[in-house]
């Protein structure tokens, strides 16, 4: 075994991370294809797929483009930026074909259920009048056409927005042909206009087609009466270039960088393939876009991310059945959570159970006369957040409230800067971002004076304290009054406030200090047990597996005979099932109605099982460049609950996918005669618990 390990080049068995990400997004596309997914949900999955891809181009493709420009070389041809970009291009083209075919198929199937997605050419007289009235009353105020001949700046074209490129002609030939760009106001209005029902028939038209129908009203003043409109869209590099001006505060630097992002270099220009070449060339010249890598033809509609908000119309069976959040069996109504935690730890599982318990916990702390301090990390807050309201109320009640608000949360930087200002005005202490490190940990710390002593309470979560995402993200959130753990949560906040002076941790595993070594040691322990003939295994549930050192350690564990069961939703650069290397590793990925987001780790540890949950994935940034927190789970009942959930997921044979050396995203078949759809089974599991 040692000889095999010595001669193996593990890098030959690691998938490129960008390609693995595209494999992940293909699983999202599979949900749009899967007939087991309700029709309206299928079209929403097209929106999720599109939104994911946009971010991929803004971040990952943009990074590869920068590497190509600076001439940076990778160690092998497999990871050469140019080669990877070419492979990305080929995969994206194939995925786009599947996407387009799936969209038209869904539209046809919706029509069979009396839901019609129509365009301006399909409108009858009555519908046409309704659309014109909507334009006059609601839409007109948001439209500001730009004449192409007067167009000055490429940066006037907003990242991620869609525009109609309009040919303007006059049948009298008194006017020369002209061209204009009209921005579709998808942020100000819903992308979808629901038209009046006719009997049982439901009709929906996109704003793009509302504009097409109303082009005569928009441009009639100028004498044009013939119009052709084609959709275009620019995706820009989303990297933030933070300057080093020491005279500016970090908030000022971030604000300036966000403004610059809006003017980022285009990484993709998408256009309707019906557009005449002459018109396309005129637009690209005017916008100074060139190069085959930046141009991609597409269909009539772009920005399918808006389809994430496709209206729920028609029969109820077209959407998912309702999964109302369940009550927690250990938290009776109108009961002090703090008093309950004195007796026993509590874990919440979102979205199966209500996020309201977190708000109740904070609300109780905000008015409890014995509570002196509340501390909390924020990465992404809900737009209208009762969590924030609870913190503001606590400050107004005289509590010392401290918030670490991560300004660098990608695409939420602007919202977080505004939120920091609001909280500061209310008397909440805002701990500044630590340059060079993102704080990704999800923590609440509460200090209470009991018998003249400081007593700590904590909430350690795998996901953001965000009541909006808690409805769709599957996360675990541990509440505890265990002083060994809760007092160390307070130490993490000391780390934030003292900046670079990090305390020692005995129970919590904190990145970037201990996490990598902790997991390496845990796997090494399993390897040693396997070599000594003892039971050895681990169950690892994470969002992404990218870190090459961790992958190599997993391969070594497999070679030693350690049984490894991995649940990885997103990127996974490890290849399971390779004889002699990873034959003891099984990897499944579950994509379903909820976004699997929790990180759970269970190690056999010579039958003295160890359980952990936390915020860290196995990526270099989570292990080495972010402040992450992973906590042990010590309560036996909670361990059993986590174990049951993992076993349900590992038994999934409906929505679990597997990949290997010679196949990608194959639906997993198990020998079980029973269909197991993990998320539905877990909901029913907790439902039964509430009924006991």
C-alpha positions in Angstrom: 0.0 0.0 0.0 2.8 2.4 0.9 4.5 1.7 -2.5 1.3 2.4 -4.4 0.8 5.7 -2.5 4.4 6.7 -3.1 4.2 6.3 -6.9 0.7 7.8 -7.4 0.3 11.3 -8.8 -3.0 12.2 -7.2 -3.3 15.4 -9.4 -4.1 13.0 -12.3 -7.3 12.2 -10.4 -8.6 15.7 -9.7 -11.2 17.3 -11.9 -10.8 21.0 -12.8 -12.9 23.0 -10.4 -14.6 25.1 -13.1 -15.6 22.0 -15.1 -16.9 20.4 -11.9 -19.0 23.6 -11.3 -20.5 23.2 -14.7 -21.3 19.6 -13.8 -23.1 20.9 -10.7 -25.2 23.4 -12.7 -26.0 20.6 -15.1 -27.7 18.9 -12.1 -29.8 22.0 -11.6 -30.8 21.8 -15.3 -31.7 18.1 -14.8 -34.4 19.3 -12.2 -35.9 21.4 -15.0 -36.0 18.3 -17.2 -37.2 15.8 -14.5 -40.9 15.0 -15.0 -41.1 14.4 -11.2 -40.6 18.1 -10.7 -43.9 20.1 -11.0 -44.1 22.2 -14.2 -44.0 25.7 -12.7 -41.0 24.6 -10.5 -39.3 23.2 -13.6 -39.4 26.6 -15.2 -38.0 28.1 -12.0 -35.1 25.7 -12.1 -34.3 27.1 -15.5 -34.1 30.5 -13.7 -31.8 29.1 -11.1 -29.6 27.5 -13.7 -29.4 30.8 -15.6 -28.7 32.8 -12.4 -25.9 30.4 -11.5 -24.4 30.6 -14.9 -24.4 34.4 -14.9 -22.4 34.4 -11.6 -20.1 31.8 -13.0 -19.2 34.1 -15.9 -18.9 37.2 -13.7 -16.5 35.5 -11.3 -14.9 32.3 -12.5 -14.7 33.0 -16.3 -13.6 36.6 -15.6 -10.8 35.3 -13.4 -9.6 32.9 -16.1 -9.7 35.7 -18.6 -7.4 37.8 -16.3 -5.0 34.9 -16.0 -4.8 34.6 -19.8 -4.1 38.3 -20.1 -1.3 38.3 -17.6 0.2 35.2 -19.1 0.1 33.2 -15.8 1.0 29.5 -16.4 -0.5 26.6 -14.5 1.5 23.4 -13.8 -0.1 21.2 -16.4 -2.0 21.4 -19.6 -5.3 20.3 -17.9 -5.4 23.5 -15.9 -4.1 25.9 -18.5 -6.5 28.9 -18.5 -6.9 29.0 -22.3 -7.7 25.2 -22.4 -10.1 25.5 -19.6 -11.9 28.4 -21.2 -12.3 26.5 -24.4 -13.7 23.5 -22.5 -16.1 25.8 -20.7 -17.2 27.3 -24.0 -17.9 23.8 -25.4 -19.9 22.7 -22.4 -21.9 25.9 -22.2 -22.9 25.6 -25.8 -24.2 22.1 -25.3 -26.0 23.0 -22.1 -27.6 26.0 -23.8 -29.0 23.6 -26.5 -30.5 21.4 -23.7 -31.7 24.6 -21.9 -33.5 26.0 -25.0 -35.1 22.6 -25.8 -36.3 22.2 -22.2 -37.8 25.7 -22.1 -39.9 25.2 -25.2 -41.0 21.7 -24.0 -42.1 23.2 -20.6 -44.0 26.0 -22.4 -45.9 23.4 -24.5 -46.7 21.3 -21.4 -47.9 24.4 -19.5 -50.3 25.1 -22.3 -51.8 21.6 -21.8 -52.6 22.7 -18.3 -54.2 26.0 -19.4 -51.1 28.2 -18.7 -50.1 30.1 -21.9 -46.8 32.0 -22.2 -47.6 34.3 -25.2 -45.8 37.0 -27.0 -46.9 40.2 -28.7 -47.9 38.5 -31.9 -50.4 36.2 -30.0 -52.4 39.0 -28.3 -56.0 39.4 -29.3 -57.7 42.8 -29.5 -58.8 42.7 -25.8 -55.4 41.6 -24.5 -53.7 44.2 -26.7 -55.7 47.0 -25.1 -54.9 45.6 -21.6 -51.2 45.6 -22.5 -51.3 49.2 -23.9 -53.1 50.4 -20.8 -50.5 48.7 -18.6 -47.8 50.4 -20.6 -49.4 53.8 -20.1 -50.2 53.4 -16.4 -47.3 51.4 -15.1 -44.4 50.9 -17.5 -43.9 54.1 -19.5 -42.3 55.9 -16.5 -39.4 53.4 -16.5 -38.5 53.5 -20.2 -35.6 55.8 -21.4 -34.5 54.8 -24.9 -30.9 55.5 -25.9 -30.3 56.3 -29.6 -27.3 54.3 -30.8 -25.9 57.1 -32.9 -25.6 59.3 -29.8 -24.3 56.5 -27.6 -21.2 57.5 -25.8 -20.1 55.0 -23.1 -20.0 51.2 -23.0 -20.4 51.6 -19.2 -24.0 52.9 -19.8 -25.0 49.3 -20.5 -25.7 47.8 -17.1 -24.3 44.5 -16.1 -26.9 41.7 -16.1 -29.7 43.9 -17.5 -31.4 43.1 -20.8 -31.9 45.6 -23.6 -34.0 45.6 -26.7 -31.9 46.6 -29.7 -34.5 48.3 -31.9 -34.3 49.0 -35.6 -36.4 52.1 -36.4 -37.7 52.5 -40.0 -40.2 54.8 -41.7 -42.4 53.4 -44.5 -42.5 56.9 -46.1 -38.7 56.9 -46.4 -38.7 60.5 -45.2 -36.4 59.4 -42.3 -33.2 57.5 -42.5 -33.2 54.2 -40.6 -32.1 54.6 -37.0 -31.3 52.4 -34.0 -32.0 52.5 -30.3 -31.5 50.6 -27.1 -34.4 50.2 -24.6 -33.6 48.8 -21.2 -36.2 46.3 -19.9 -37.1 47.6 -16.4 -37.1 44.2 -14.7 -36.0 45.5 -11.3 -38.8 48.1 -11.1 -41.5 45.7 -12.4 -42.1 42.0 -12.5 -40.7 40.4 -15.7 -44.1 38.8 -16.1 -47.4 40.5 -16.8 -50.4 38.3 -16.0 -53.2 39.0 -18.4 -57.0 38.6 -17.6 -58.1 35.0 -17.5 -60.4 33.6 -20.1 -62.4 30.8 -18.6 -59.9 28.4 -17.2 -57.1 29.7 -19.4 -54.2 31.7 -17.8 -52.1 34.0 -20.0 -48.6 35.5 -19.2 -46.5 37.8 -21.3 -43.0 39.0 -20.7 -42.1 42.6 -20.3 -39.8 42.3 -23.3 -42.9 41.5 -25.4 -44.9 44.3 -23.8 -42.3 46.7 -25.0 -42.3 45.2 -28.5 -46.1 45.6 -28.6 -45.8 49.2 -27.5 -42.8 50.3 -29.7 -45.2 52.5 -31.8 -46.2 54.4 -28.7 -42.6 54.8 -27.6 -41.2 56.1 -30.9 -44.2 57.4 -32.8 -43.2 61.0 -31.9 -40.2 60.7 -34.1 -42.1 59.6 -37.2 -41.0 55.9 -37.3 -43.6 53.3 -37.9 -41.8 50.0 -38.5 -39.8 48.3 -35.8 -37.7 45.2 -35.2 -36.4 44.4 -31.7 -33.8 42.0 -30.6 -32.6 41.2 -27.1 -29.0 41.8 -26.0 -27.2 41.5 -22.7 -23.7 42.1 -21.2 -22.2 40.2 -18.3 -19.3 42.0 -16.7 -16.3 41.0 -14.6 -17.5 41.1 -10.9 -14.0 41.3 -9.3 -13.6 44.1 -6.9 -10.3 46.0 -7.2 -9.8 47.6 -3.8 -7.3 50.4 -3.9 -4.5 51.0 -1.3 -5.2 54.6 -0.5 -4.5 54.7 3.2 -6.4 58.0 3.5 -9.7 56.2 2.8 -11.6 54.0 5.2 -12.3 50.4 4.2 -16.0 51.3 3.7 -15.0 54.1 1.3 -12.7 51.7 -0.6 -15.4 49.1 -0.9 -18.0 51.7 -2.0 -15.6 52.9 -4.7 -14.9 49.4 -5.8 -18.6 48.5 -6.1 -19.0 51.5 -8.4 -16.1 50.3 -10.5 -17.6 46.8 -10.7 -20.6 48.3 -12.6 -18.0 49.4 -15.2 -16.2 46.0 -15.3 -14.8 44.5 -18.4 -17.4 42.5 -20.4 -16.9 38.8 -20.2 -19.9 37.8 -22.3 -22.1 39.5 -24.8 -25.3 37.6 -25.5 -27.6 38.4 -28.4 -30.7 37.2 -30.2 -29.5 35.0 -33.1 -32.3 36.5 -35.3 -30.6 39.9 -35.3 -29.2 40.9 -38.8 -25.4 40.8 -39.0 -25.3 44.4 -40.1 -27.2 45.5 -37.0 -25.1 43.2 -34.7 -21.9 44.6 -36.1 -23.0 48.1 -35.6 -23.9 47.4 -32.0 -20.7 45.6 -31.1 -18.6 48.3 -32.8 -20.4 51.0 -30.8 -20.1 49.0 -27.6 -16.4 48.2 -28.4 -17.0 44.4 -28.0 -14.9 42.0 -30.0 -13.5 38.5 -29.9 -15.2 35.2 -30.4 -14.9 34.4 -26.7 -17.0 37.3 -25.7 -19.9 36.8 -28.1 -22.6 34.2 -27.9 -25.8 34.0 -29.9 -29.0 32.9 -28.1 -32.8 32.9 -28.4 -35.4 35.6 -28.2 -35.3 35.9 -24.4 -32.3 36.3 -22.0 -31.9 36.9 -18.2 -33.8 33.7 -17.5 -32.8 34.3 -13.8 -36.1 36.2 -13.7 -37.9 32.9 -14.2 -37.0 32.1 -10.6 -40.0 34.4 -9.8 -42.3 32.9 -12.4 -45.9 33.4 -11.1 -47.7 30.5 -9.5 -50.7 30.3 -11.8 -53.0 27.5 -12.8 -53.6 24.3 -10.9 -51.9 23.7 -7.6 -50.3 20.5 -8.9 -48.1 22.7 -11.1 -46.2 23.8 -8.0 -44.6 22.0 -5.1 -47.0 20.9 -2.3 -46.9 23.2 0.7 -44.3 22.4 3.4 -45.2 24.8 6.2 -42.4 25.1 8.8 -42.9 22.7 11.6 -43.0 23.4 15.3 -40.0 22.2 17.3 -41.0 19.4 19.8 -38.6 20.8 22.5 -39.8 24.4 22.3 -43.4 24.8 23.6 -45.2 28.0 22.8 -44.5 31.0 25.0 -41.6 29.3 26.7 -38.2 30.9 27.5 -35.6 29.5 25.1 -32.9 30.6 27.5 -34.4 28.5 30.3 -34.8 25.5 28.0 -31.1 25.7 27.0 -30.1 25.5 30.7 -31.4 22.0 30.6 -30.5 20.8 27.1 -29.0 21.8 23.7 -31.5 22.5 20.9 -30.9 22.1 17.2 -33.0 23.7 14.5 -33.3 22.3 11.0 -34.3 24.8 8.3 -36.5 25.0 6.3 -38.3 22.0 7.9 -38.6 23.9 11.2 -39.4 27.5 11.7 -36.7 30.2 11.6 -39.0 32.2 14.0 -37.2 30.4 16.9 -34.0 32.3 16.2 -35.9 35.6 16.2 -37.6 34.6 19.4 -34.2 33.8 21.0 -33.0 37.3 20.1 -36.2 39.0 21.1 -36.1 37.3 24.5 -32.5 38.3 24.9 -33.3 41.9 23.9 -35.7 42.4 26.8 -34.3 40.0 29.4 -33.0 42.2 32.3 -30.1 39.8 33.0 -28.8 39.9 29.5 -26.0 42.5 29.1 -24.5 41.7 25.7 -25.6 40.3 22.3 -23.0 39.6 19.6 -23.7 38.4 16.1 -22.1 37.8 12.7 -23.9 38.8 9.5 -23.0 37.7 6.0 -26.2 38.2 4.2 -29.3 39.6 5.9 -32.9 39.4 4.6 -34.1 42.6 2.9 -36.7 43.2 5.6 -35.1 41.5 8.5 -36.7 40.9 11.9 -33.3 39.7 13.1 -32.1 43.2 12.5 -35.2 44.6 14.2 -34.5 42.4 17.3 -30.9 43.7 17.5 -32.0 47.3 17.2 -34.6 46.7 19.9 -31.9 45.2 22.1 -29.7 48.3 21.7 -32.7 50.5 22.5 -33.2 48.5 25.6 -29.7 49.3 26.8 -28.0 46.1 25.8 -24.5 46.2 24.4 -25.0 44.9 20.9 -22.0 44.1 18.7 -22.3 43.0 15.0 -19.7 41.8 12.7 -21.1 42.6 9.3 -19.1 41.1 6.5 -18.9 43.9 4.0 -17.1 41.7 1.5 -20.0 39.2 1.0 -20.0 38.9 -2.8 -22.9 40.8 -4.5 -24.2 41.9 -1.1 -21.5 44.5 -0.4 -23.7 47.5 -1.2 -26.6 46.2 0.9 -24.3 45.4 3.8 -22.7 48.9 3.7 -26.2 50.4 4.0 -27.1 48.0 6.8 -23.9 48.9 8.7 -24.9 52.5 8.6 -28.4 51.8 9.8 -27.2 49.7 12.7 -24.6 52.2 13.7 -27.2 55.0 13.9 -29.2 52.8 16.3 -26.3 52.4 18.7 -25.1 49.0 17.5 -21.4 48.6 17.5 -20.2 47.5 14.1 -16.9 45.6 14.0 -15.0 46.4 10.8 -14.1 43.9 8.2 -10.7 42.3 8.6 -8.8 43.0 5.4 -7.5 39.8 3.8 -10.1 37.6 5.7 -13.8 37.1 5.1 -15.8 36.3 8.2 -18.1 33.4 7.0 -18.9 32.0 10.4 -22.6 32.1 11.5 -22.7 33.0 15.2 -24.9 34.5 17.9 -23.4 35.0 21.4 -25.4 36.2 24.4 -23.9 37.1 27.8 -26.1 37.0 30.8 -25.3 37.8 34.5 -26.4 34.9 36.7 -25.4 34.8 40.4 -23.0 37.6 39.7 -21.2 35.5 37.0 -21.0 35.8 33.2 -23.0 33.0 31.7 -22.9 32.5 27.9 -25.5 31.3 25.4 -24.7 30.7 21.7 -26.2 29.8 18.4 -23.8 28.2 15.8 -25.3 27.7 12.4 -24.3 26.3 9.0 -26.2 29.0 7.2 -26.9 32.7 7.4 -29.3 34.2 9.9 -31.6 35.2 7.1 -35.3 34.5 7.3 -35.8 34.7 3.5 -33.1 32.1 2.6 -34.1 30.0 5.6 -37.2 29.1 3.7 -35.3 27.4 0.9 -31.8 26.6 2.3 -31.4 23.4 4.2 -29.3 24.3 7.3 -28.7 23.2 10.8 -28.5 25.7 13.7 -27.3 24.6 17.2 -28.4 26.5 20.3 -26.4 25.8 23.4 -25.7 26.9 27.0 -22.8 24.5 27.2 -20.2 26.9 28.7 -17.2 25.2 27.1 -18.7 25.9 23.7 -20.6 29.2 24.3 -17.7 30.9 26.1 -15.5 30.0 23.1 -18.0 31.7 20.8 -17.4 34.8 22.8 -13.7 34.3 22.2 -14.4 34.3 18.5 -15.9 37.8 18.8 -12.8 38.8 20.8 -10.8 37.7 17.8 -12.9 40.0 15.6 -12.5 43.0 18.0 -8.8 42.5 18.8 -8.1 41.9 15.1 -5.0 39.8 14.8 -4.7 38.4 18.4 -6.3 35.1 18.2 -7.2 33.1 21.4 -6.7 29.4 21.9 -9.7 27.2 21.3 -10.2 23.8 22.9 -13.7 22.9 21.6 -14.4 25.0 18.6 -12.6 24.4 15.3 -11.8 27.8 13.9 -10.4 28.7 10.4 -7.9 29.8 9.3 -6.1 28.5 12.4 -7.1 24.9 13.1 -9.7 23.6 10.6 -7.4 22.1 8.0 -5.2 20.3 10.5 -8.3 19.1 12.5 -9.8 17.4 9.5 -6.4 16.0 8.3 -5.9 14.6 11.8 -9.5 13.1 12.0 -8.9 11.3 8.7 -5.5 10.2 9.7 -7.0 8.7 12.9 -9.5 6.7 10.7 -6.5 5.6 8.5 -4.6 4.3 11.6 -7.7 2.5 12.9 -8.3 0.9 9.5 -4.6 -0.3 9.3 -5.0 -1.8 12.8 -8.1 -3.7 11.8 -10.6 -1.5 13.6 -13.9 -0.1 12.2 -13.1 3.0 10.3 -15.4 5.3 8.3 -16.6 8.9 8.0 -19.7 10.7 6.7 -19.0 14.2 5.3 -21.7 16.5 4.1 -20.5 19.8 2.5 -21.4 22.1 -0.3 -18.0 22.0 -2.2 -15.0 19.8 -2.2 -12.2 21.7 -4.0 -9.1 21.6 -1.7 -6.5 19.3 -3.3 -4.8 18.4 0.0 -8.1 17.3 1.4 -8.8 15.3 -1.7 -5.4 13.5 -1.5 -6.1 12.7 2.2 -9.4 11.2 1.2 -7.8 9.1 -1.5 -5.2 7.9 1.1 -8.0 7.1 3.5 -9.8 5.1 0.9 -6.6 3.2 0.0 -6.2 2.3 3.7 -9.7 0.8 3.7 -11.6 3.7 5.4 -15.2 3.7 4.2 -16.1 7.3 3.1 -19.6 8.5 2.3 -19.7 12.0 1.0 -22.7 14.2 0.3 -21.5 17.1 -1.9 -24.1 19.4 -3.5 -21.8 21.6 -5.6 -18.2 21.3 -6.9 -16.5 18.0 -6.3 -13.1 17.6 -7.8 -12.6 14.1 -6.4 -13.4 11.1 -8.6 -15.0 8.2 -6.6 -14.9 4.6 -7.5 -11.4 4.4 -9.0 -10.0 0.9 -8.4 -7.1 1.0 -6.0 -7.5 4.7 -5.3 -11.1 5.7 -4.4 -13.1 2.5 -4.5 -14.1 3.0 -0.8 -15.5 6.5 -1.5 -19.1 7.1 -2.5 -20.1 10.7 -3.4 -23.8 11.7 -3.9 -25.2 15.1 -4.8 -28.8 15.9 -3.9 -30.5 18.6 -5.9 -34.2 19.1 -5.1 -36.7 21.8 -4.0 -34.5 23.0 -1.2 -30.8 24.0 -1.5 -28.7 21.6 0.5 -26.5 24.0 2.5 -25.5 22.3 5.8 -22.1 21.1 6.6 -22.1 18.0 8.8 -19.1 15.7 9.7 -19.3 12.4 11.5 -16.2 10.3 12.3 -16.2 6.7 13.5 -13.3 7.4 15.9 -13.1 3.7 17.0 -16.8 3.6 17.6 -16.7 6.7 19.9 -18.5 8.7 17.2 -17.7 12.4 16.8 -20.2 14.8 15.3 -19.6 18.3 14.1 -21.5 21.0 12.2 -20.3 24.4 10.9 -19.9 26.9 8.2 -16.8 25.6 6.4 -16.6 23.8 3.1 -13.5 22.0 2.0 -12.1 24.7 -0.2 -8.8 26.6 0.2 -10.6 29.8 1.0 -12.7 28.2 3.8 -9.8 26.4 5.4 -7.1 29.0 5.0 -8.5 32.5 4.2 -11.8 32.9 6.0 -12.9 32.9 9.6 -15.1 29.8 9.9 -16.4 28.0 13.0 -17.2 24.4 13.4 -18.6 23.1 16.6 -18.8 19.6 18.1 -22.3 18.3 18.7 -22.3 16.6 22.1 -25.9 16.0 22.9 -26.8 12.3 22.2 -30.3 13.1 21.1 -29.1 15.6 18.6 -26.4 13.3 17.3 -29.2 10.7 16.7 -31.2 13.3 14.8 -28.3 14.2 12.6 -27.5 10.6 12.0 -31.1 9.8 11.0 -31.1 12.8 8.5 -27.8 11.7 7.0 -29.0 8.1 6.6 -32.1 9.3 4.9 -30.0 11.4 2.5 -27.6 8.5 1.8 -30.6 6.3 0.9 -32.0 8.8 -1.6 -32.8 7.2 -4.9 -34.9 9.9 -6.5 -32.9 13.1 -6.4 -29.4 11.9 -5.6 -26.8 11.9 -8.5 -23.5 10.1 -8.7 -20.5 10.6 -10.9 -17.4 8.4 -11.6 -14.5 7.9 -13.9 -16.7 7.3 -17.0 -20.1 9.0 -16.2 -21.4 12.3 -14.8 -24.7 13.1 -13.0 -26.2 9.7 -13.2 -29.4 9.3 -11.1 -28.5 6.9 -8.3 -30.3 3.6 -8.1 -30.3 1.7 -4.8 -31.5 -1.8 -4.2 -34.3 -0.5 -2.1 -37.8 -1.2 -3.6 -39.0 1.9 -1.9 -38.5 5.4 -3.4 -36.7 7.6 -1.0 -36.8 11.3 -1.8 -34.7 12.7 1.0 -36.1 16.1 1.5 -39.7 14.9 1.6 -38.7 12.0 3.9 -36.9 14.4 6.3 -39.9 16.7 6.4 -42.1 13.8 7.3 -39.5 12.6 9.9 -39.8 15.9 11.8 -43.6 16.0 11.2 -43.9 12.7 13.0 -41.7 14.0 15.9 -44.1 16.9 16.4 -47.0 14.5 16.6 -45.5 12.3 19.3 
